[in-house]
Amino acid sequence: MYKEKGWLYYDKFKDFKSSSEAYAAGMKTKNVDVTQVGHALAHAYERNGELDKAEATWEECIRMHTARRDDPK
């Protein structure tokens, strides 16, 4: 639900603050799809002028991707 809500605000309404709030909520869920939600959150922060948050989100995405890549499961 958070992916769809975030995209609706981002793409249709150009409300990047509401978009980032929806995506940020999604990032707190278990087994989040970092490629879709994390990347979109970083872009929403960028479009909203929150560059520090965007950078931190990109770094978190990299950390999460690396952790999943290195997981021996």
C-alpha positions in Angstrom: 0.0 0.0 0.0 2.8 2.4 0.9 4.4 2.0 -2.6 1.2 2.9 -4.3 0.4 5.8 -2.0 4.0 7.2 -2.4 3.8 6.9 -6.1 0.4 8.6 -6.3 1.7 11.6 -4.4 5.0 11.6 -6.3 3.8 11.2 -9.9 0.2 12.5 -10.0 0.1 15.3 -7.3 3.8 16.3 -7.3 3.5 16.3 -3.5 6.9 15.1 -2.6 6.6 15.7 1.1 3.5 13.3 1.3 5.3 10.9 -1.0 8.4 10.8 1.2 6.2 10.2 4.3 4.5 7.2 2.6 7.7 5.7 1.4 9.4 6.3 4.8 6.6 4.4 6.4 7.2 1.6 4.0 10.9 1.5 4.8 10.0 0.5 8.4 8.1 -2.6 7.3 9.6 -6.1 7.4 11.0 -7.4 4.1 10.7 -4.0 2.4 11.6 -4.0 -1.3 14.5 -1.6 -1.1 14.9 -1.3 -4.8 11.4 0.1 -5.2 10.7 1.8 -1.9 14.1 2.9 -0.8 15.1 4.3 -4.2 11.8 6.1 -4.6 12.1 7.6 -1.1 15.5 9.0 -1.9 14.1 10.5 -5.1 11.2 12.0 -3.3 13.6 13.6 -0.8 15.7 15.0 -3.7 12.6 16.5 -5.4 11.5 18.0 -2.1 14.9 19.6 -1.6 15.8 17.5 1.4 19.3 16.5 0.1 20.7 15.4 3.4 17.9 13.0 3.9 18.2 11.8 0.3 21.9 11.1 0.8 21.3 9.2 4.0 18.6 7.2 2.3 20.9 6.2 -0.6 23.5 5.2 1.9 20.9 3.1 3.8 19.8 1.5 0.5 23.4 0.5 -0.3 23.8 -0.9 3.2 20.6 -3.0 2.9 21.5 -4.2 -0.6 25.0 -5.2 0.6 23.6 -7.0 3.6 21.2 -9.0 1.5 23.9 -9.8 -1.0 26.2 -11.1 1.7 23.5 -13.1 3.6 24.5 -16.7 3.4 20.8 -17.9 3.2 
